[in-house]
Amino acid sequence: MTKHRYTAFIDHDLFEDMKRVKALTGYSINKLLNRAARKTLDEVTFELKMYQQQRDQLQRTRTHV
C-alpha cells in the first residue's frame, strides 16, 4: 500500500485530546488519524447510500401516482 503525505491544520484542543489518547493506548497520531478517516468515510458512504435509496423510493412513488 502506498502512503500519501498530507499536511493538515488540526484544532489545538483536538490535538491535545489525541496526544492523551496516544499516551493511554500507545497508538501513533497517524494511526488515530487514519482510524478517524476510515470511520468518517464509512459513515459518509452509508449516509449517501441511504439518501440514494430514499431518492429512488420517492422516484418510484412518483411514477406510480
PDB file of N, CA, C and O in Angstrom:
ATOM      1  N   MET A   1       0.841  -1.164   0.000  1.00  0.00           N
ATOM      2  CA  MET A   1       0.000   0.000   0.000  1.00  0.00           C
ATOM      3  C   MET A   1       0.894   1.237   0.000  1.00  0.00           C
ATOM      4  O   MET A   1       1.843   1.337   0.777  1.00  0.00           O
ATOM      5  N   THR A   2       0.570   2.174  -0.886  1.00  0.00           N
ATOM      6  CA  THR A   2       1.340   3.405  -0.911  1.00  0.00           C
ATOM      7  C   THR A   2       0.802   4.374   0.137  1.00  0.00           C
ATOM      8  O   THR A   2      -0.371   4.316   0.507  1.00  0.00           O
ATOM      9  N   LYS A   3       1.643   5.234   0.593  1.00  0.00           N
ATOM     10  CA  LYS A   3       1.271   6.223   1.602  1.00  0.00           C
ATOM     11  C   LYS A   3       1.260   7.596   0.958  1.00  0.00           C
ATOM     12  O   LYS A   3       2.022   7.868   0.030  1.00  0.00           O
ATOM     13  N   HIS A   4       0.400   8.445   1.454  1.00  0.00           N
ATOM     14  CA  HIS A   4       0.311   9.809   0.946  1.00  0.00           C
ATOM     15  C   HIS A   4       0.593  10.768   2.088  1.00  0.00           C
ATOM     16  O   HIS A   4      -0.001  10.653   3.160  1.00  0.00           O
ATOM     17  N   ARG A   5       1.486  11.705   1.868  1.00  0.00           N
ATOM     18  CA  ARG A   5       1.776  12.724   2.873  1.00  0.00           C
ATOM     19  C   ARG A   5       0.807  13.880   2.684  1.00  0.00           C
ATOM     20  O   ARG A   5       0.671  14.423   1.588  1.00  0.00           O
ATOM     21  N   TYR A   6       0.141  14.244   3.765  1.00  0.00           N
ATOM     22  CA  TYR A   6      -0.826  15.327   3.722  1.00  0.00           C
ATOM     23  C   TYR A   6      -0.662  16.170   4.973  1.00  0.00           C
ATOM     24  O   TYR A   6      -0.764  15.655   6.087  1.00  0.00           O
ATOM     25  N   THR A   7      -0.412  17.442   4.803  1.00  0.00           N
ATOM     26  CA  THR A   7      -0.276  18.350   5.929  1.00  0.00           C
ATOM     27  C   THR A   7      -1.659  18.879   6.271  1.00  0.00           C
ATOM     28  O   THR A   7      -2.394  19.324   5.389  1.00  0.00           O
ATOM     29  N   ALA A   8      -2.014  18.832   7.553  1.00  0.00           N
ATOM     30  CA  ALA A   8      -3.344  19.282   7.966  1.00  0.00           C
ATOM     31  C   ALA A   8      -3.233  20.238   9.145  1.00  0.00           C
ATOM     32  O   ALA A   8      -2.293  20.170   9.937  1.00  0.00           O
ATOM     33  N   PHE A   9      -4.190  21.108   9.239  1.00  0.00           N
ATOM     34  CA  PHE A   9      -4.298  22.000  10.386  1.00  0.00           C
ATOM     35  C   PHE A   9      -5.340  21.414  11.319  1.00  0.00           C
ATOM     36  O   PHE A   9      -6.512  21.318  10.957  1.00  0.00           O
ATOM     37  N   ILE A  10      -4.928  21.022  12.512  1.00  0.00           N
ATOM     38  CA  ILE A  10      -5.810  20.387  13.481  1.00  0.00           C
ATOM     39  C   ILE A  10      -5.999  21.340  14.647  1.00  0.00           C
ATOM     40  O   ILE A  10      -5.038  21.927  15.145  1.00  0.00           O
ATOM     41  N   ASP A  11      -7.244  21.491  15.080  1.00  0.00           N
ATOM     42  CA  ASP A  11      -7.524  22.359  16.229  1.00  0.00           C
ATOM     43  C   ASP A  11      -6.655  21.945  17.413  1.00  0.00           C
ATOM     44  O   ASP A  11      -6.428  20.758  17.648  1.00  0.00           O
ATOM     45  N   HIS A  12      -6.179  22.932  18.146  1.00  0.00           N
ATOM     46  CA  HIS A  12      -5.285  22.688  19.267  1.00  0.00           C
ATOM     47  C   HIS A  12      -5.908  21.733  20.293  1.00  0.00           C
ATOM     48  O   HIS A  12      -5.259  20.778  20.720  1.00  0.00           O
ATOM     49  N   ASP A  13      -7.153  21.984  20.686  1.00  0.00           N
ATOM     50  CA  ASP A  13      -7.803  21.134  21.688  1.00  0.00           C
ATOM     51  C   ASP A  13      -7.939  19.696  21.197  1.00  0.00           C
ATOM     52  O   ASP A  13      -7.745  18.750  21.962  1.00  0.00           O
ATOM     53  N   LEU A  14      -8.270  19.538  19.933  1.00  0.00           N
ATOM     54  CA  LEU A  14      -8.391  18.202  19.366  1.00  0.00           C
ATOM     55  C   LEU A  14      -7.045  17.488  19.374  1.00  0.00           C
ATOM     56  O   LEU A  14      -6.968  16.301  19.691  1.00  0.00           O
ATOM     57  N   PHE A  15      -5.994  18.208  19.027  1.00  0.00           N
ATOM     58  CA  PHE A  15      -4.667  17.603  19.021  1.00  0.00           C
ATOM     59  C   PHE A  15      -4.236  17.208  20.433  1.00  0.00           C
ATOM     60  O   PHE A  15      -3.610  16.167  20.629  1.00  0.00           O
ATOM     61  N   GLU A  16      -4.574  18.043  21.412  1.00  0.00           N
ATOM     62  CA  GLU A  16      -4.257  17.704  22.805  1.00  0.00           C
ATOM     63  C   GLU A  16      -4.989  16.425  23.216  1.00  0.00           C
ATOM     64  O   GLU A  16      -4.413  15.563  23.879  1.00  0.00           O
ATOM     65  N   ASP A  17      -6.253  16.305  22.824  1.00  0.00           N
ATOM     66  CA  ASP A  17      -7.008  15.083  23.121  1.00  0.00           C
ATOM     67  C   ASP A  17      -6.363  13.867  22.453  1.00  0.00           C
ATOM     68  O   ASP A  17      -6.295  12.788  23.040  1.00  0.00           O
ATOM     69  N   MET A  18      -5.896  14.055  21.227  1.00  0.00           N
ATOM     70  CA  MET A  18      -5.243  12.956  20.514  1.00  0.00           C
ATOM     71  C   MET A  18      -3.960  12.538  21.232  1.00  0.00           C
ATOM     72  O   MET A  18      -3.652  11.350  21.321  1.00  0.00           O
ATOM     73  N   LYS A  19      -3.222  13.510  21.737  1.00  0.00           N
ATOM     74  CA  LYS A  19      -1.994  13.176  22.465  1.00  0.00           C
ATOM     75  C   LYS A  19      -2.316  12.389  23.738  1.00  0.00           C
ATOM     76  O   LYS A  19      -1.563  11.494  24.121  1.00  0.00           O
ATOM     77  N   ARG A  20      -3.436  12.722  24.394  1.00  0.00           N
ATOM     78  CA  ARG A  20      -3.837  11.967  25.591  1.00  0.00           C
ATOM     79  C   ARG A  20      -4.201  10.526  25.221  1.00  0.00           C
ATOM     80  O   ARG A  20      -3.817   9.584  25.913  1.00  0.00           O
ATOM     81  N   VAL A  21      -4.937  10.369  24.136  1.00  0.00           N
ATOM     82  CA  VAL A  21      -5.303   9.025  23.680  1.00  0.00           C
ATOM     83  C   VAL A  21      -4.048   8.255  23.300  1.00  0.00           C
ATOM     84  O   VAL A  21      -3.937   7.066  23.600  1.00  0.00           O
ATOM     85  N   LYS A  22      -3.108   8.914  22.648  1.00  0.00           N
ATOM     86  CA  LYS A  22      -1.841   8.282  22.291  1.00  0.00           C
ATOM     87  C   LYS A  22      -1.129   7.775  23.542  1.00  0.00           C
ATOM     88  O   LYS A  22      -0.615   6.657  23.557  1.00  0.00           O
ATOM     89  N   ALA A  23      -1.100   8.594  24.584  1.00  0.00           N
ATOM     90  CA  ALA A  23      -0.429   8.202  25.828  1.00  0.00           C
ATOM     91  C   ALA A  23      -1.117   7.002  26.481  1.00  0.00           C
ATOM     92  O   ALA A  23      -0.459   6.132  27.051  1.00  0.00           O
ATOM     93  N   LEU A  24      -2.440   6.966  26.391  1.00  0.00           N
ATOM     94  CA  LEU A  24      -3.191   5.873  27.013  1.00  0.00           C
ATOM     95  C   LEU A  24      -3.133   4.572  26.215  1.00  0.00           C
ATOM     96  O   LEU A  24      -3.080   3.486  26.792  1.00  0.00           O
ATOM     97  N   THR A  25      -3.142   4.685  24.888  1.00  0.00           N
ATOM     98  CA  THR A  25      -3.241   3.492  24.041  1.00  0.00           C
ATOM     99  C   THR A  25      -1.928   3.076  23.406  1.00  0.00           C
ATOM    100  O   THR A  25      -1.739   1.910  23.063  1.00  0.00           O
ATOM    101  N   GLY A  26      -1.019   4.035  23.250  1.00  0.00           N
ATOM    102  CA  GLY A  26       0.216   3.740  22.529  1.00  0.00           C
ATOM    103  C   GLY A  26       0.069   3.879  21.020  1.00  0.00           C
ATOM    104  O   GLY A  26       1.032   3.683  20.279  1.00  0.00           O
ATOM    105  N   TYR A  27      -1.146   4.221  20.560  1.00  0.00           N
ATOM    106  CA  TYR A  27      -1.351   4.426  19.125  1.00  0.00           C
ATOM    107  C   TYR A  27      -0.668   5.717  18.693  1.00  0.00           C
ATOM    108  O   TYR A  27      -0.661   6.699  19.435  1.00  0.00           O
ATOM    109  N   SER A  28      -0.104   5.715  17.514  1.00  0.00           N
ATOM    110  CA  SER A  28       0.504   6.937  16.995  1.00  0.00           C
ATOM    111  C   SER A  28      -0.596   7.898  16.555  1.00  0.00           C
ATOM    112  O   SER A  28      -1.734   7.495  16.315  1.00  0.00           O
ATOM    113  N   ILE A  29      -0.238   9.165  16.454  1.00  0.00           N
ATOM    114  CA  ILE A  29      -1.178  10.175  15.951  1.00  0.00           C
ATOM    115  C   ILE A  29      -1.620   9.785  14.544  1.00  0.00           C
ATOM    116  O   ILE A  29      -2.792   9.930  14.197  1.00  0.00           O
ATOM    117  N   ASN A  30      -0.697   9.297  13.745  1.00  0.00           N
ATOM    118  CA  ASN A  30      -1.018   8.876  12.387  1.00  0.00           C
ATOM    119  C   ASN A  30      -2.065   7.769  12.387  1.00  0.00           C
ATOM    120  O   ASN A  30      -3.013   7.814  11.603  1.00  0.00           O
ATOM    121  N   LYS A  31      -1.902   6.773  13.263  1.00  0.00           N
ATOM    122  CA  LYS A  31      -2.877   5.682  13.339  1.00  0.00           C
ATOM    123  C   LYS A  31      -4.244   6.218  13.760  1.00  0.00           C
ATOM    124  O   LYS A  31      -5.266   5.802  13.216  1.00  0.00           O
ATOM    125  N   LEU A  32      -4.268   7.141  14.727  1.00  0.00           N
ATOM    126  CA  LEU A  32      -5.534   7.722  15.161  1.00  0.00           C
ATOM    127  C   LEU A  32      -6.217   8.479  14.022  1.00  0.00           C
ATOM    128  O   LEU A  32      -7.428   8.372  13.832  1.00  0.00           O
ATOM    129  N   LEU A  33      -5.426   9.244  13.269  1.00  0.00           N
ATOM    130  CA  LEU A  33      -5.991   9.979  12.137  1.00  0.00           C
ATOM    131  C   LEU A  33      -6.517   9.044  11.058  1.00  0.00           C
ATOM    132  O   LEU A  33      -7.575   9.293  10.478  1.00  0.00           O
ATOM    133  N   ASN A  34      -5.782   7.967  10.786  1.00  0.00           N
ATOM    134  CA  ASN A  34      -6.238   7.011   9.781  1.00  0.00           C
ATOM    135  C   ASN A  34      -7.519   6.305  10.219  1.00  0.00           C
ATOM    136  O   ASN A  34      -8.420   6.090   9.409  1.00  0.00           O
ATOM    137  N   ARG A  35      -7.599   5.944  11.512  1.00  0.00           N
ATOM    138  CA  ARG A  35      -8.821   5.312  12.023  1.00  0.00           C
ATOM    139  C   ARG A  35     -10.007   6.261  11.902  1.00  0.00           C
ATOM    140  O   ARG A  35     -11.093   5.855  11.487  1.00  0.00           O
ATOM    141  N   ALA A  36      -9.798   7.523  12.264  1.00  0.00           N
ATOM    142  CA  ALA A  36     -10.872   8.513  12.182  1.00  0.00           C
ATOM    143  C   ALA A  36     -11.299   8.732  10.733  1.00  0.00           C
ATOM    144  O   ALA A  36     -12.491   8.848  10.447  1.00  0.00           O
ATOM    145  N   ALA A  37     -10.343   8.788   9.832  1.00  0.00           N
ATOM    146  CA  ALA A  37     -10.663   8.968   8.415  1.00  0.00           C
ATOM    147  C   ALA A  37     -11.474   7.792   7.895  1.00  0.00           C
ATOM    148  O   ALA A  37     -12.446   7.990   7.166  1.00  0.00           O
ATOM    149  N   ARG A  38     -11.093   6.574   8.255  1.00  0.00           N
ATOM    150  CA  ARG A  38     -11.819   5.386   7.800  1.00  0.00           C
ATOM    151  C   ARG A  38     -13.255   5.398   8.324  1.00  0.00           C
ATOM    152  O   ARG A  38     -14.194   5.120   7.579  1.00  0.00           O
ATOM    153  N   LYS A  39     -13.423   5.725   9.625  1.00  0.00           N
ATOM    154  CA  LYS A  39     -14.771   5.784  10.208  1.00  0.00           C
ATOM    155  C   LYS A  39     -15.613   6.858   9.532  1.00  0.00           C
ATOM    156  O   LYS A  39     -16.796   6.648   9.262  1.00  0.00           O
ATOM    157  N   THR A  40     -15.007   8.003   9.259  1.00  0.00           N
ATOM    158  CA  THR A  40     -15.733   9.082   8.598  1.00  0.00           C
ATOM    159  C   THR A  40     -16.165   8.667   7.200  1.00  0.00           C
ATOM    160  O   THR A  40     -17.309   8.900   6.808  1.00  0.00           O
ATOM    161  N   LEU A  41     -15.265   8.057   6.453  1.00  0.00           N
ATOM    162  CA  LEU A  41     -15.615   7.605   5.108  1.00  0.00           C
ATOM    163  C   LEU A  41     -16.718   6.554   5.138  1.00  0.00           C
ATOM    164  O   LEU A  41     -17.617   6.581   4.298  1.00  0.00           O
ATOM    165  N   ASP A  42     -16.662   5.642   6.082  1.00  0.00           N
ATOM    166  CA  ASP A  42     -17.719   4.633   6.219  1.00  0.00           C
ATOM    167  C   ASP A  42     -19.069   5.281   6.522  1.00  0.00           C
ATOM    168  O   ASP A  42     -20.089   4.899   5.947  1.00  0.00           O
ATOM    169  N   GLU A  43     -19.072   6.268   7.431  1.00  0.00           N
ATOM    170  CA  GLU A  43     -20.312   6.960   7.783  1.00  0.00           C
ATOM    171  C   GLU A  43     -20.885   7.730   6.596  1.00  0.00           C
ATOM    172  O   GLU A  43     -22.082   7.656   6.317  1.00  0.00           O
ATOM    173  N   VAL A  44     -20.029   8.464   5.904  1.00  0.00           N
ATOM    174  CA  VAL A  44     -20.490   9.266   4.771  1.00  0.00           C
ATOM    175  C   VAL A  44     -20.994   8.360   3.655  1.00  0.00           C
ATOM    176  O   VAL A  44     -22.015   8.650   3.032  1.00  0.00           O
ATOM    177  N   THR A  45     -20.290   7.275   3.402  1.00  0.00           N
ATOM    178  CA  THR A  45     -20.723   6.331   2.372  1.00  0.00           C
ATOM    179  C   THR A  45     -22.091   5.754   2.718  1.00  0.00           C
ATOM    180  O   THR A  45     -22.952   5.637   1.846  1.00  0.00           O
ATOM    181  N   PHE A  46     -22.297   5.392   3.980  1.00  0.00           N
ATOM    182  CA  PHE A  46     -23.576   4.867   4.423  1.00  0.00           C
ATOM    183  C   PHE A  46     -24.679   5.915   4.246  1.00  0.00           C
ATOM    184  O   PHE A  46     -25.763   5.602   3.752  1.00  0.00           O
ATOM    185  N   GLU A  47     -24.399   7.163   4.653  1.00  0.00           N
ATOM    186  CA  GLU A  47     -25.389   8.231   4.501  1.00  0.00           C
ATOM    187  C   GLU A  47     -25.752   8.447   3.039  1.00  0.00           C
ATOM    188  O   GLU A  47     -26.928   8.590   2.705  1.00  0.00           O
ATOM    189  N   LEU A  48     -24.753   8.471   2.170  1.00  0.00           N
ATOM    190  CA  LEU A  48     -25.015   8.657   0.743  1.00  0.00           C
ATOM    191  C   LEU A  48     -25.859   7.515   0.184  1.00  0.00           C
ATOM    192  O   LEU A  48     -26.749   7.733  -0.638  1.00  0.00           O
ATOM    193  N   LYS A  49     -25.572   6.306   0.636  1.00  0.00           N
ATOM    194  CA  LYS A  49     -26.350   5.144   0.200  1.00  0.00           C
ATOM    195  C   LYS A  49     -27.806   5.283   0.646  1.00  0.00           C
ATOM    196  O   LYS A  49     -28.723   4.994  -0.123  1.00  0.00           O
ATOM    197  N   MET A  50     -28.017   5.725   1.886  1.00  0.00           N
ATOM    198  CA  MET A  50     -29.376   5.892   2.398  1.00  0.00           C
ATOM    199  C   MET A  50     -30.110   6.989   1.631  1.00  0.00           C
ATOM    200  O   MET A  50     -31.280   6.821   1.289  1.00  0.00           O
ATOM    201  N   TYR A  51     -29.437   8.114   1.355  1.00  0.00           N
ATOM    202  CA  TYR A  51     -30.060   9.186   0.577  1.00  0.00           C
ATOM    203  C   TYR A  51     -30.440   8.698  -0.809  1.00  0.00           C
ATOM    204  O   TYR A  51     -31.512   9.028  -1.316  1.00  0.00           O
ATOM    205  N   GLN A  52     -29.575   7.922  -1.417  1.00  0.00           N
ATOM    206  CA  GLN A  52     -29.864   7.403  -2.753  1.00  0.00           C
ATOM    207  C   GLN A  52     -31.067   6.474  -2.719  1.00  0.00           C
ATOM    208  O   GLN A  52     -31.912   6.525  -3.613  1.00  0.00           O
ATOM    209  N   GLN A  53     -31.158   5.629  -1.704  1.00  0.00           N
ATOM    210  CA  GLN A  53     -32.304   4.733  -1.572  1.00  0.00           C
ATOM    211  C   GLN A  53     -33.589   5.530  -1.389  1.00  0.00           C
ATOM    212  O   GLN A  53     -34.623   5.180  -1.957  1.00  0.00           O
ATOM    213  N   GLN A  54     -33.531   6.605  -0.597  1.00  0.00           N
ATOM    214  CA  GLN A  54     -34.714   7.446  -0.398  1.00  0.00           C
ATOM    215  C   GLN A  54     -35.121   8.128  -1.702  1.00  0.00           C
ATOM    216  O   GLN A  54     -36.306   8.194  -2.028  1.00  0.00           O
ATOM    217  N   ARG A  55     -34.142   8.632  -2.441  1.00  0.00           N
ATOM    218  CA  ARG A  55     -34.449   9.262  -3.729  1.00  0.00           C
ATOM    219  C   ARG A  55     -35.055   8.260  -4.689  1.00  0.00           C
ATOM    220  O   ARG A  55     -36.019   8.573  -5.387  1.00  0.00           O
ATOM    221  N   ASP A  56     -34.504   7.060  -4.732  1.00  0.00           N
ATOM    222  CA  ASP A  56     -35.043   6.021  -5.615  1.00  0.00           C
ATOM    223  C   ASP A  56     -36.471   5.668  -5.233  1.00  0.00           C
ATOM    224  O   ASP A  56     -37.328   5.491  -6.098  1.00  0.00           O
ATOM    225  N   GLN A  57     -36.726   5.566  -3.920  1.00  0.00           N
ATOM    226  CA  GLN A  57     -38.066   5.224  -3.453  1.00  0.00           C
ATOM    227  C   GLN A  57     -39.056   6.337  -3.815  1.00  0.00           C
ATOM    228  O   GLN A  57     -40.169   6.060  -4.262  1.00  0.00           O
ATOM    229  N   LEU A  58     -38.649   7.593  -3.621  1.00  0.00           N
ATOM    230  CA  LEU A  58     -39.521   8.702  -3.997  1.00  0.00           C
ATOM    231  C   LEU A  58     -39.782   8.719  -5.498  1.00  0.00           C
ATOM    232  O   LEU A  58     -40.903   8.986  -5.932  1.00  0.00           O
ATOM    233  N   GLN A  59     -38.757   8.437  -6.287  1.00  0.00           N
ATOM    234  CA  GLN A  59     -38.905   8.403  -7.724  1.00  0.00           C
ATOM    235  C   GLN A  59     -39.892   7.313  -8.139  1.00  0.00           C
ATOM    236  O   GLN A  59     -40.746   7.533  -8.998  1.00  0.00           O
ATOM    237  N   ARG A  60     -39.769   6.139  -7.524  1.00  0.00           N
ATOM    238  CA  ARG A  60     -40.708   5.046  -7.831  1.00  0.00           C
ATOM    239  C   ARG A  60     -42.131   5.422  -7.427  1.00  0.00           C
ATOM    240  O   ARG A  60     -43.086   5.101  -8.134  1.00  0.00           O
ATOM    241  N   THR A  61     -42.271   6.097  -6.293  1.00  0.00           N
ATOM    242  CA  THR A  61     -43.585   6.512  -5.814  1.00  0.00           C
ATOM    243  C   THR A  61     -44.221   7.510  -6.779  1.00  0.00           C
ATOM    244  O   THR A  61     -45.413   7.422  -7.073  1.00  0.00           O
ATOM    245  N   ARG A  62     -43.431   8.447  -7.264  1.00  0.00           N
ATOM    246  CA  ARG A  62     -43.948   9.459  -8.194  1.00  0.00           C
ATOM    247  C   ARG A  62     -44.370   8.837  -9.517  1.00  0.00           C
ATOM    248  O   ARG A  62     -45.341   9.288 -10.125  1.00  0.00           O
ATOM    249  N   THR A  63     -43.673   7.830  -9.964  1.00  0.00           N
ATOM    250  CA  THR A  63     -44.019   7.225 -11.261  1.00  0.00           C
ATOM    251  C   THR A  63     -45.262   6.347 -11.171  1.00  0.00           C
ATOM    252  O   THR A  63     -45.876   6.037 -12.192  1.00  0.00           O
ATOM    253  N   HIS A  64     -45.638   5.944  -9.957  1.00  0.00           N
ATOM    254  CA  HIS A  64     -46.811   5.085  -9.780  1.00  0.00           C
ATOM    255  C   HIS A  64     -48.074   5.882  -9.474  1.00  0.00           C
ATOM    256  O   HIS A  64     -49.161   5.312  -9.378  1.00  0.00           O
ATOM    257  N   VAL A  65     -47.934   7.203  -9.319  1.00  0.00           N
ATOM    258  CA  VAL A  65     -49.104   8.030  -8.966  1.00  0.00           C
ATOM    259  C   VAL A  65     -49.774   8.516 -10.189  1.00  0.00           C
ATOM    260  O   VAL A  65     -50.777   9.226 -10.103  1.00  0.00           O
TER     261      VAL A  65
END
